[in-house]
C-alpha cells in the first residue's frame, strides 16, 4: 500500500554492503546529506586505532574503510562509524527534510488563486457551456481548422483556460516534466481541434469547480489563523507635532513612528514603550497567560492587547516584519511543506501523465478514432488525487487552527499520523508548572505548621526560586503575614539564611544543613514519605535545630492521565518520560502515569540526543514539551508539539505544532485528526484510481463518449475534493467525524 511504501531505512543506520579481510564498504543514508562534512567524518574515523584509510562517497551514500587485517571484530567498526555519523545527525536530518519538501513537478499554487477569480471563471464557463449546448455552437466538426479554433465558443474556452495552459507550458519549460495542467491543456486543444468545443468547456468548468472548492478551503484556513492571531487594529493613534494624536490606517505606519495605545486596544507594531504604564496581554505571541505590566523601555509585540492603562510605543517592526505576522506567514505557508503523500501525488503527475499521452497515441493508432484517443487525455488520475489531497490537509490545518492548534506544515500532520513513539517532558507539560506546598511537617514539639511556614517564608521572601514562590503563595492564600527579618543571605546551590528576632533561620537542602552541623536523623521517616508521594522538599532549621520539612509538588495537569489512556487506545505503544528532575521524582511520576520508561536528570542536549537515538532505530518520534529546555528535542523530533498557554516563545518556534490550550486531551484529539485526514486521503486515492481506471477502459473501447469521459473524470475530482471537505466539520473534542 502506498503509505507503507513511503517507509525507508533509518537515516542514521549503518550496514555492511561488502566485506573482505581488511576492507569493508559501509552504507548509510545520512552520508547522502552530509556533503561538506566528509573531512570531519573521515578524521574522526581515522582516530580509531585499527583503521588505516577511509574514503567517503556522498553520491552513493557509502564509505570504504581499510583496517588492520589482524583486527577480528569488524562489527565494532560499524558500530563506531554509526556513532560518529550520529554526531552530524542534526545537519543530516535538516537537509533530508529540505530535500523531501522539494516539489517534483511545477504545480499552480491554489492558495494564491483568488476565490473571486475562480468563481467568476466557473460562472463564465458555465454560461458559455449552457450557450454552446443550447445553440450547438460547440459542435464544429465540419468547419475548417481556423473555424474550429477561432469560433466564439473556442475563443471563450481558450481565454478561460489560460491559467491552465500557462501552468502546463511552464512545467514543461522549467522541469521538462508535464503536470496535470499539461494534460488538461492537451485535452482542451485536442477537443477544439476535433471540433468539440463543448467537451473543452466541460473540462474547464469542472476543473475550475474542483479548484474553487480547494482554494475556498485554503482561504478558510487563512481566515481561521488570522482570527486566531489578530495582529492589531485597522487604525492607530499616531503622535505628531505638539504631541497631537492623529488617527491613521495601520498600513501608513512607518518605522520610527510613535503610537499611543489605549486600554482595550491591540498593539499593531513590534517595539518598546516610550512613556506610560499598561497591563498587556501577550498570550497570542509568547503564550504567557497572565498579563504583564509594561513600562518605559520594555518590549511589546504586535497582536498583544492592552488590558488597562495607556502606553506610547516606538515602532521598530511593522507589517510583515512583526513577530505575529511571521507566525501567520509561517502557518499560511504550511502547504509549501508538503506531506510525503502530496509528493506521491506529484509523482503520479510525473509518471502517469506521460502514460495518458502514450495511451492516447496507442488508442488512435489501433482504432483510428480521435474520440477514443481524446478520452485518454481528458481522463487522468493526478488531478483528483492532487486537489483532494491538498484540500484534505488544508482543511485539517484549518480545523486545528479553529481549535487553537497551529500546524506549521501538512508534512507534520502526516508524520503525526504515523508516529508510534511519544516523548513527554515533565515540568510544565505533564505538570502545571506551578509548584505548591503540599506538606508542612513540624519536628519541634509545640511548633504549629503556621509558625514553621512563616519562618521559611521570611527566609525565602526575596528569592525567585520556584520553591520560594510556592511557600510565599501558600502564605498569601492563607492570609498570614511574613515575619520581619534581617537581610537574607543566599548560599548558591545550598539555601538561604536570615534572622527573625534573635533566631537564625536556615532553609535549604540536606547539604546546606550538614554544612551547618544540623542533624537530619529526626526527618528520615518524613523524608521517605514525601519521596514516595513524589514531593520535593526543603529543610527548615531554627538556630542549630532542625525545625521541620516543607513538601512541595508541581501538580499534574487535569486530564493528563485520561489523555495518556486515549493515546494508548490509539495504538501509540511507546510513551516515554524525559525530565531534568532527580530519579526518585521521575520514577514516582512515571509510575503514577504508567509511562513505558523514563530518563531523569537530563540536560536539554541529552533530550535531543535521546530523540535522535530513537530515530536512528527507525522509530517515528513525537516530542511534547513547553520550555526552552525542550526546544532542541522539539526541533529534532519527527514532529515536535509545544503544549500549553505557558509555553515559551522559543518552544513555539522550535515546535512543528503548537497547542495553545492547557488541556492535554487536545493531544489525542490532534492524533485522531491526523489519522482521520490520512484515512480520507486513502479513500480519495482509491476512488480516483478506481473510477478513472474504469473510465479509461470504457473510453478506449469506444463505449464512453468524450463528453461523458470528461464529466466522469471531473465529477470524480469534485467528489473526492468534497470528501476532503468533511474535515472542516471534524469535532476535535469528540474525536469523531460528523
TAJO-V96705 format. One record per residue. RES is the residue in one letter. SS is DSSP state (~ for helix, > for strand, _ for the rest). Layout:
res->(RES	RES)
ss->(SS	SS)
This chain:
res->(X	X	X	X	X	X	X	X	X	X	X	X	X	X	X	X	X	X	X	X	X	X	X	X	X	X	X	X	X	X	X	X	X	X	X	X	X	X	X	X	X	X	X	X	X	X	X	X	X	X	X	X	X	X	X	X	X	X	X	X	X	X	X	X	X	X	X	X	X	X	X	X	X	X	X	X	X	X	X	X	X	X	X	X	X	X	X	X	X	X	X	X	X	X	X	X	X	X	X	X	X	X	X	X	X	X	X	X	X	X	X	X	X	X	X	X	X	X	X	X	X	X	X	X	X	X	X	X	X	X	X	X	X	X	X	X	X	X	X	X	X	X	X	X	X	X	X	X	X	X	X	X	X	X	X	X	X	X	X	X	X	X	X	X	X	X	X	X	X	X	X	X	X	X	X	X	X	X	X	X	X	X	X	X	X	X	X	X	X	X	X	X	X	X	X	X	X	X	X	X	X	X	X	X	X	X	X	X	X	X	X	X	X	X	X	X	X	X	X	X	X	X	X	X	X	X	X	X	X	X	X	X	X	X	X	X	X	X	X	X	X	X	X	X	X	X	X	X	X	X	X	X	X	X	X	X	X	X	X	X	X	X	X	X	X	X	X	X	X	X	X	X	X	X	X	X	X	X	X	X	X	X	X	X	X	X	X	X	X	X	X	X	X	X	X	X	X	X	X	X	X	X	X	X	X	X	X	X	X	X	X	X	X	X	X	X	X	X	X	X	X	X	X	X	X	X	X	X	X	X	X	X	X	X	X	X	X	X	X	X	X	X	X	X	X	X	X	X	X	X	X	X	X	X	X	X	X	X	X	X	X	X	X	X	X	X	X	X	X	X	X	X	X	X	X	X	X	X	X	X	X	X	X	X	X	X	X	X	X	X	X	X	X	X	X	X	X	X	X	X	X	X	X	X	X	X	X	X	X	X	X	X	X	X	X	X	X	X	X	X	X	X	X	X	X	X	X	X	X	X	X	X	X	X	X	X	X	X	X	X	X	X	X	X	X	X	X	X	X	X	X	X	X	X	X	X	X	X	X	X	X	X	X	X	X	X	X	X	X	X	X	X	X	X	X	X	X	X	X	X	X	X	X	X	X	X	X	X	X	X	X	X	X	X	X	X	X	X	X	X	X	X	X	X	X	X	X	X	X	X	X	X	X	X	X	X	X	X	X	X	X	X	X	X	X	X	X	X	X	X	X	X	X	X	X	X	X	X	X	X	X	X	X	X	X	X	X	X	X	X	X	X	X	X	X	X	X	X	X	X	X	X	X	X	X	X	X	X	X	X	X	X	X	X	X	X	X	X	X	X	X	X	X	X	X	X	X	X	X	X	X	X	X	X	X	X	X	X	X	X	X	X	X	X	X	X	X	X	X	X	X	X	X	X	X	X	X	X	X	X	X	X	X	X	X	X	X	X	X	X	X	X	X	X	X	X	X	X	X	X	X	X	X	X	X	X	X	X	X	X	X	X	X	X	X	X	X	X	X	X	X	X	X	X	X	X	X	X	X	X	X	X	X	X	X	X	X	X	X	X	X	X	X	X	X	X	X	X	X	X	X	X	X	X	X	X	X	X	X	X	X	X	X	X	X	X	X	X	X	X	X	X	X	X	X	X	X	X	X	X	X	X	X	X	X	X	X	X	X	X	X	X	X	X	X	X	X	X)
ss->(_	~	~	~	~	_	_	_	_	_	_	_	_	>	>	>	>	>	>	>	_	_	>	>	>	>	>	>	~	~	~	~	~	_	_	_	_	~	~	~	~	~	~	~	~	~	_	_	_	_	>	>	>	>	>	>	>	_	_	_	_	>	>	>	>	>	>	_	_	_	_	_	_	~	~	~	~	~	~	~	~	~	~	~	~	~	_	_	~	~	~	~	~	~	~	~	~	~	~	~	_	_	_	_	_	_	_	_	_	~	~	~	_	_	~	~	~	~	~	~	~	~	~	~	~	~	~	~	~	~	~	~	~	~	~	_	_	_	>	_	_	_	_	_	~	~	~	~	~	~	_	~	~	~	~	~	~	~	~	~	_	~	~	~	~	~	~	~	~	~	~	~	~	~	~	_	_	_	_	~	~	~	~	~	~	~	~	~	~	~	~	~	~	_	_	>	~	~	~	~	~	~	~	~	~	~	~	~	~	~	~	~	~	~	~	~	~	~	~	~	~	~	~	~	~	~	~	~	_	_	_	_	_	_	>	>	>	>	>	_	~	~	~	_	>	>	>	>	>	~	~	~	_	_	_	_	_	>	>	>	>	_	_	_	_	>	_	_	_	>	>	>	>	>	>	>	>	>	>	>	>	_	_	_	_	_	_	_	_	_	_	>	>	>	_	_	_	_	>	>	_	_	_	_	>	>	>	>	>	>	>	>	>	>	>	>	>	_	~	~	~	_	~	~	~	~	~	~	~	~	~	~	~	~	~	~	_	_	_	~	~	~	~	~	~	~	~	~	~	~	~	~	~	~	~	~	~	~	~	~	~	~	~	~	~	~	~	_	_	~	~	~	~	~	~	~	~	~	_	_	_	~	~	~	~	~	~	~	~	~	~	~	~	~	~	~	~	~	~	~	~	~	_	_	>	>	>	_	_	~	~	~	~	~	~	~	~	~	_	_	>	>	>	>	>	~	~	~	~	~	>	>	>	>	>	>	>	>	>	>	>	>	_	_	_	_	_	_	~	~	~	~	~	~	~	~	~	~	~	~	_	_	_	_	_	~	~	~	~	~	~	~	~	~	~	~	~	~	_	_	_	_	_	_	_	_	_	_	>	>	>	_	_	_	>	>	>	>	>	>	_	_	>	>	>	>	>	>	_	~	~	~	~	~	~	_	_	_	_	_	~	~	~	~	~	~	~	~	~	~	~	~	_	_	_	>	>	>	>	>	>	>	_	_	>	>	>	>	>	>	>	>	>	>	>	>	_	_	_	~	~	~	~	~	~	~	~	~	~	_	_	_	_	>	>	>	>	>	_	_	_	_	~	~	~	~	~	~	~	~	~	~	~	_	_	_	>	>	>	_	_	_	_	~	~	~	~	~	~	~	~	~	~	~	~	~	_	_	_	_	>	>	>	>	>	_	_	~	~	~	~	~	~	~	~	~	_	_	>	>	>	>	>	_	_	_	_	_	~	~	~	~	~	~	_	_	>	>	>	_	_	_	_	_	~	~	~	~	~	~	~	~	~	~	~	~	~	~	~	~	~	~	~	~	~	~	~	~	~	~	~	~	~	~	~	~	~	~	~	~	~	_	_	_	_	~	~	~	~	~	~	~	~	~	~	~	~	~	~	~	~	~	~	~	~	~	~	~	~	_	>	_	_	_	_	>	_	_)
